[in-house]
Amino acid sequence: MQVQLFNISHEPNLSTRTRDPLPENVHISSLPPSVPTEDEPQDADRQDNSEGGVHGKKVVIQTRHTHQGAFLHRHNYGAASGTHLEERVPVPQNDTQTIFSLRKLWAYTGPGFLMSIAYLDPGNIESDLQSGAKAGFKLLWVLLGATVMGLLLQRLSARLGVVTGLHLAQVCHHHYRTVPRIILWLMVELAIIGSDMQEVIGCAIAFSLLSSGRIPLWGGVLITIIDTFAFLFLDKYGLRKLEAFFGVLITIMAITFGYEYAMVRPDQSQLLMGMFVPYCQGCGAVQLGQAVGIVGAVIMPHNIYLHSALVKSREVDRTNKKQISEANKYFFIESCIALLVSFIINVFVVAVFAEAFYERTNVEVNSVCNRTGSPHSHLFPLNNHTLEVDIYKGGVVLGCFFGPAALYIWAIGILAAGQSSTMTGTYSGQFVMEGFLNLRWSRFARVALTRSLAIAPTLLVAVFQDVQHLTGLNDFLNVLQSMQLPFALIPILTFTSLPSLMKDFANGLLLKIWGGLLVLTVCAINVYFVVLYVTSLGSVWLYVLAAFLSVAYLTFVGYLAWLCLIAVGVPCLDPSGRRGNDASVLIEPQPEFES
């Protein structure tokens, strides 16, 4: 038997119109929808062996409430063809251990560690070392809090991918209208480009340090571009091998930065106090700005889009509630382990610079570099200003104080961080582009386009900027990425709160409240960060431009937040008087008619 679907709209005055009675073989479906996935496409005609209806067809009318126009619900939920990481890793289902199984955890291990790379990119490393040099151990609690917030957001991201079989960009494509969807895509692309620039430049700086300056910045950028293209095709050899490669890079970071930590031997009591006592004695505007920068550097907007796509690489039967719950549990455990490793590595960097370089002056560092015969002593002017370091100067001062081996080991760690985060950033760019735009290009075309978006501005910076003067650019890129955070946080909170999409796995009341407070906090931090950054530039024209952009930015954020409030169920915002997540549901065929 075939099921033929029609679409009708419920309009307020529909009941007053004269309509012909429905045929006997027509059934109006009004049950809650089953969540369609890319593995279960919605076909126009569904086959059934039973007989009945006119000419063997059973007609089902699909209803949709159109009075509430906040969201669009497109019928075709299929993903773009040729997406990355199409391999599905099997998960053992015959394990006798019902509560916890190491075999299952191992099968689910991988996506969380790829996600955790974004917490270890060169932008984060630079934020860490500046935090240690400017505030000592006093801001470690901010790093811990930002990592915990990031973990909870990554949990929402993974849950969306597991339950729906769609990643966040695809869900945005199906639910947002065209104009806000394009604006949202552009904002996320800006975040990816900013992050990618930091990552590529970080690799270029590492090449410069390893070659003692013989490789210029632009040369390091070209090398990074070439080897990134090569590494991106490692998934041709299997997804598990690709995940193992990322595991090797994380191990290199842990060993290299751990070596620096063991060599400096920070004060453990000060470290623990800074980590668990939320207080910053004697801190001023510099330390407060650094604390804001830590939050912006740790929580990466594109990483939320990435994680929702990576979890789709495991075989999960989405018709089985137990398997979905199990996948959510093991992905959360894996994310906890991965982010714990990334947090420890970040602590290594903060502690090294807090112990060795907090409150040191330029003249002190210049003197030490001269005594050790370093060729880089000219980087530190003969004044009593507090030392300011970035990734490049950080390696130099480590070499001056602890020998050349410390410099080269630092450079290797930065190279591993930059190379791994560049690859995951490229994956993020492709998932975001093909999801928002529903691209059906070849894989090479997508790689070339997404890489070009970041390569062009990065090459311009590399050609016209010296490796020693990139701190200002890094601050600007941190501001840029921090401003894009609401464009990931609001959609993930919106869609994981929709019962029509998430079924029994929708966010509860406490999680909705927590998510809303987090979004408000992030927006407040963004406003403060932007004001702090713009006022430091000292230009009236920049003040005017920043004010104009801020109004447009806050208007769009407010629009997304309004849609989110409708989605989480604020009846006064819904003109129908019904909960927003019910009024905007696209009703699907009854389960008995599904193939």
Backbone hydrogen bonds, N-H to C=O, Kabsch-Sander energy under -0.5 kcal/mol:
donor,donor_aa,acceptor,acceptor_aa,energy
2,Q,56,G,-1.7
3,V,46,R,-1.3
4,Q,2,Q,-0.6
4,Q,58,K,-1.9
5,L,3,V,-0.5
5,L,44,A,-0.7
6,F,60,V,-1.4
8,I,62,Q,-1.7
10,H,64,R,-1.9
11,E,9,S,-0.8
14,L,11,E,-1.8
16,T,13,N,-1.0
17,R,14,L,-1.3
19,R,17,R,-0.6
26,V,23,P,-1.6
27,H,59,V,-2.0
29,S,27,H,-0.6
29,S,61,I,-1.8
37,T,40,E,-0.5
38,E,165,G,-0.5
40,E,37,T,-1.0
43,D,41,P,-0.9
46,R,3,V,-0.9
54,V,57,K,-0.7
55,H,53,G,-0.5
56,G,53,G,-0.8
57,K,54,V,-1.5
58,K,2,Q,-4.3
59,V,25,N,-1.5
59,V,57,K,-0.5
60,V,4,Q,-2.5
61,I,27,H,-2.3
62,Q,6,F,-2.9
62,Q,60,V,-0.5
63,T,29,S,-0.6
63,T,61,I,-0.6
64,R,8,I,-1.3
65,H,585,V,-0.7
66,T,10,H,-0.7
66,T,64,R,-0.8
69,G,67,H,-0.8
72,L,175,H,-3.8
74,R,174,H,-1.3
77,Y,75,H,-0.9
83,T,80,A,-0.7
89,V,87,E,-0.5
89,V,313,S,-3.5
98,T,96,T,-0.8
105,L,101,S,-2.2
106,W,102,L,-2.5
107,A,103,R,-1.9
108,Y,104,K,-2.1
109,T,105,L,-1.0
114,L,110,G,-2.1
115,M,111,P,-2.4
116,S,112,G,-2.1
117,I,113,F,-0.7
117,I,114,L,-0.7
118,A,115,M,-1.4
119,Y,116,S,-1.4
120,L,117,I,-2.1
121,D,118,A,-0.6
124,N,121,D,-0.8
125,I,121,D,-2.2
126,E,122,P,-2.6
127,S,123,G,-2.0
128,D,124,N,-2.6
129,L,125,I,-2.4
130,Q,126,E,-2.2
131,S,127,S,-2.0
132,G,128,D,-2.3
133,A,129,L,-2.4
134,K,130,Q,-2.3
135,A,131,S,-2.5
136,G,132,G,-1.4
138,K,135,A,-1.7
140,L,137,F,-1.4
141,W,274,G,-1.6
143,L,139,L,-1.7
144,L,140,L,-2.4
145,G,141,W,-2.6
146,A,142,V,-2.7
147,T,143,L,-2.0
148,V,144,L,-2.2
149,M,145,G,-2.4
150,G,146,A,-2.4
151,L,147,T,-2.2
152,L,148,V,-2.1
153,L,149,M,-2.1
154,Q,150,G,-2.6
155,R,151,L,-1.9
156,L,152,L,-1.7
157,S,153,L,-2.2
158,A,154,Q,-2.8
159,R,155,R,-2.4
160,L,156,L,-2.2
161,G,157,S,-1.8
162,V,158,A,-2.5
163,V,159,R,-2.6
164,T,160,L,-2.1
165,G,161,G,-1.6
166,L,160,L,-0.5
170,Q,167,H,-0.6
171,V,167,H,-2.0
172,C,168,L,-2.5
173,H,169,A,-2.0
174,H,170,Q,-1.8
175,H,171,V,-1.5
176,Y,172,C,-2.5
181,R,177,R,-2.2
182,I,178,T,-2.5
183,I,179,V,-2.3
184,L,180,P,-2.6
185,W,181,R,-2.3
186,L,182,I,-2.4
187,M,183,I,-2.2
188,V,184,L,-2.2
189,E,185,W,-2.6
190,L,186,L,-2.1
191,A,187,M,-1.8
192,I,188,V,-2.3
193,I,189,E,-2.8
194,G,190,L,-2.5
195,S,191,A,-2.4
196,D,192,I,-2.9
197,M,193,I,-2.4
198,Q,194,G,-1.7
199,E,195,S,-2.1
200,V,196,D,-2.9
201,I,197,M,-2.4
202,G,198,Q,-2.0
203,C,199,E,-2.0
204,A,200,V,-2.3
205,I,201,I,-2.6
206,A,202,G,-2.0
207,F,203,C,-2.4
208,S,204,A,-2.0
209,L,205,I,-2.5
210,L,206,A,-2.6
211,S,207,F,-1.7
212,S,209,L,-1.2
213,G,208,S,-3.2
214,R,211,S,-1.4
220,G,216,P,-2.2
221,V,217,L,-2.0
222,L,218,W,-2.1
223,I,219,G,-2.3
224,T,220,G,-2.3
225,I,221,V,-2.3
226,I,222,L,-2.2
227,D,223,I,-2.8
228,T,224,T,-2.1
229,F,225,I,-1.9
230,A,226,I,-1.7
231,F,227,D,-2.7
232,L,228,T,-2.2
233,F,229,F,-0.6
233,F,230,A,-1.0
234,L,231,F,-2.1
235,D,232,L,-0.6
236,K,233,F,-1.4
237,Y,234,L,-2.2
238,G,235,D,-1.4
242,L,238,G,-1.7
243,E,239,L,-2.5
244,A,240,R,-2.0
245,F,241,K,-2.1
246,F,242,L,-1.9
247,G,243,E,-1.9
248,V,244,A,-2.0
249,L,245,F,-1.9
250,I,246,F,-2.3
251,T,247,G,-2.1
252,I,248,V,-2.2
253,M,249,L,-2.0
254,A,250,I,-2.4
255,I,251,T,-2.4
256,T,252,I,-2.7
257,F,253,M,-2.4
258,G,254,A,-1.5
259,Y,255,I,-2.0
260,E,256,T,-1.7
261,Y,257,F,-2.0
262,A,258,G,-2.6
263,M,259,Y,-2.1
264,V,260,E,-2.2
265,R,261,Y,-2.4
268,Q,266,P,-0.6
271,L,267,D,-2.0
272,L,268,Q,-2.6
273,M,269,S,-2.2
274,G,270,Q,-2.5
275,M,271,L,-1.5
276,F,272,L,-2.0
277,V,273,M,-1.9
279,Y,277,V,-2.5
283,C,280,C,-1.6
288,L,284,G,-2.4
289,G,285,A,-2.6
290,Q,286,V,-1.8
291,A,287,Q,-2.2
292,V,288,L,-2.1
293,G,289,G,-2.0
294,I,290,Q,-1.8
295,V,291,A,-1.5
296,G,292,V,-2.0
297,A,293,G,-2.1
298,V,294,I,-2.4
299,I,295,V,-2.1
300,M,298,V,-0.9
303,N,300,M,-0.6
304,I,300,M,-0.8
304,I,301,P,-1.0
305,Y,301,P,-1.0
306,L,302,H,-2.2
307,H,303,N,-2.5
308,S,304,I,-1.3
309,A,305,Y,-0.8
309,A,306,L,-1.0
310,L,306,L,-2.2
311,V,307,H,-1.7
312,K,309,A,-1.1
313,S,310,L,-1.8
314,R,311,V,-1.2
315,E,89,V,-2.3
316,V,314,R,-0.6
318,R,316,V,-1.0
320,N,317,D,-1.7
321,K,319,T,-0.7
324,I,320,N,-1.8
325,S,321,K,-2.4
326,E,322,K,-2.4
327,A,323,Q,-2.6
328,N,324,I,-2.5
329,K,325,S,-2.1
330,Y,326,E,-2.5
331,F,327,A,-2.5
332,F,328,N,-1.7
333,I,329,K,-2.2
334,E,330,Y,-2.6
335,S,331,F,-2.3
336,C,332,F,-2.3
337,I,333,I,-2.1
338,A,334,E,-2.7
339,L,335,S,-2.8
340,L,336,C,-1.7
341,V,337,I,-2.1
342,S,338,A,-2.2
343,F,339,L,-2.3
344,I,340,L,-2.3
345,I,341,V,-2.1
346,N,342,S,-2.3
347,V,343,F,-2.5
348,F,344,I,-2.1
349,V,345,I,-1.6
350,V,346,N,-2.4
351,A,347,V,-2.9
352,V,348,F,-2.1
353,F,349,V,-1.8
354,A,350,V,-2.2
355,E,351,A,-2.5
356,A,352,V,-2.1
357,F,353,F,-1.6
358,Y,354,A,-0.7
359,E,133,A,-1.1
360,R,357,F,-1.5
362,N,385,H,-2.0
363,V,383,N,-1.7
365,V,361,T,-1.9
366,N,362,N,-2.8
367,S,363,V,-2.1
368,V,364,E,-2.1
369,C,365,V,-2.7
370,N,366,N,-2.2
371,R,367,S,-2.1
372,T,368,V,-1.9
373,G,370,N,-0.9
374,S,369,C,-2.5
377,S,374,S,-0.9
379,L,376,H,-1.9
380,F,377,S,-1.7
383,N,381,P,-2.0
387,L,360,R,-3.1
394,G,390,D,-2.6
395,G,391,I,-1.6
396,V,392,Y,-1.7
397,V,393,K,-2.8
398,L,394,G,-1.8
399,G,395,G,-2.0
400,C,396,V,-2.2
401,F,397,V,-2.3
402,F,398,L,-2.6
403,G,399,G,-1.2
406,A,403,G,-1.0
407,L,403,G,-1.0
408,Y,404,P,-2.3
409,I,405,A,-2.5
410,W,406,A,-2.1
411,A,407,L,-2.3
412,I,408,Y,-2.1
413,G,409,I,-2.1
414,I,410,W,-2.4
415,L,411,A,-2.5
416,A,412,I,-2.3
417,A,413,G,-2.3
418,G,414,I,-3.1
419,Q,415,L,-2.7
420,S,416,A,-2.1
421,S,417,A,-2.1
422,T,418,G,-1.9
423,M,419,Q,-1.6
424,T,420,S,-2.2
425,G,421,S,-2.3
426,T,422,T,-1.8
427,Y,423,M,-2.1
428,S,424,T,-2.4
429,G,425,G,-2.3
430,Q,426,T,-1.9
431,F,427,Y,-2.6
432,V,428,S,-2.8
433,M,429,G,-2.3
434,E,430,Q,-2.6
435,G,431,F,-1.9
436,F,432,V,-2.6
437,L,433,M,-2.1
438,N,434,E,-0.7
446,R,442,S,-1.9
447,V,443,R,-2.5
448,A,444,F,-2.8
449,L,445,A,-2.3
450,T,446,R,-2.7
451,R,447,V,-2.4
452,S,448,A,-1.9
453,L,449,L,-1.7
454,A,450,T,-0.7
454,A,451,R,-0.7
455,I,451,R,-2.7
456,A,452,S,-2.1
458,T,454,A,-1.5
459,L,455,I,-2.9
460,L,456,A,-1.8
461,V,457,P,-2.1
462,A,458,T,-2.5
463,V,459,L,-2.3
464,F,460,L,-2.2
465,Q,461,V,-1.9
469,H,466,D,-2.0
474,N,470,L,-2.2
475,D,471,T,-2.2
476,F,472,G,-2.0
477,L,473,L,-2.5
478,N,474,N,-2.2
479,V,475,D,-2.1
480,L,476,F,-2.5
481,Q,477,L,-2.4
482,S,478,N,-2.4
483,M,479,V,-2.1
484,Q,480,L,-0.8
484,Q,481,Q,-0.5
485,L,481,Q,-0.5
485,L,482,S,-1.1
487,F,484,Q,-1.3
488,A,485,L,-2.1
489,L,485,L,-2.6
490,I,486,P,-2.2
492,I,488,A,-1.9
493,L,489,L,-2.1
494,T,490,I,-2.5
495,F,491,P,-2.7
496,T,492,I,-1.7
497,S,493,L,-0.5
497,S,494,T,-0.8
498,L,495,F,-0.9
501,L,498,L,-1.2
502,M,498,L,-3.2
503,K,499,P,-2.0
505,F,502,M,-2.3
506,A,503,K,-1.2
507,N,496,T,-2.4
512,K,508,G,-2.1
513,I,509,L,-2.5
514,W,510,L,-2.8
515,G,511,L,-2.6
516,G,512,K,-2.5
517,L,513,I,-2.5
518,L,514,W,-2.3
519,V,515,G,-2.4
520,L,516,G,-2.2
521,T,517,L,-2.4
522,V,518,L,-2.8
523,C,519,V,-2.5
524,A,520,L,-2.3
525,I,521,T,-2.5
526,N,522,V,-2.6
527,V,523,C,-2.3
528,Y,524,A,-2.2
529,F,525,I,-3.0
530,V,526,N,-2.8
531,V,527,V,-2.4
532,L,528,Y,-2.7
533,Y,529,F,-2.4
534,V,530,V,-3.1
535,T,531,V,-2.4
536,S,532,L,-1.0
537,L,533,Y,-0.6
537,L,534,V,-1.3
538,G,534,V,-0.8
543,Y,539,S,-1.6
544,V,540,V,-2.2
545,L,541,W,-2.5
546,A,542,L,-2.7
547,A,543,Y,-2.2
548,F,544,V,-2.3
549,L,545,L,-2.6
550,S,546,A,-2.2
551,V,547,A,-1.9
552,A,548,F,-1.8
553,Y,549,L,-2.7
554,L,550,S,-2.9
555,T,551,V,-2.0
556,F,552,A,-2.0
557,V,553,Y,-2.4
558,G,554,L,-2.4
559,Y,555,T,-2.0
560,L,556,F,-2.4
561,A,557,V,-2.4
562,W,558,G,-2.2
563,L,559,Y,-2.1
564,C,560,L,-2.0
565,L,561,A,-2.4
566,I,562,W,-1.9
567,A,563,L,-2.3
568,V,564,C,-2.6
569,G,565,L,-0.7
569,G,566,I,-0.7
570,V,565,L,-0.8
573,L,570,V,-2.1
574,D,571,P,-1.8
577,G,574,D,-2.0
580,G,566,I,-0.5
581,N,566,I,-0.5
582,D,579,R,-1.4
583,A,579,R,-2.3
584,S,580,G,-1.4
585,V,582,D,-1.3
587,I,63,T,-1.8
587,I,585,V,-0.7
593,F,590,Q,-1.9
594,E,591,P,-1.5
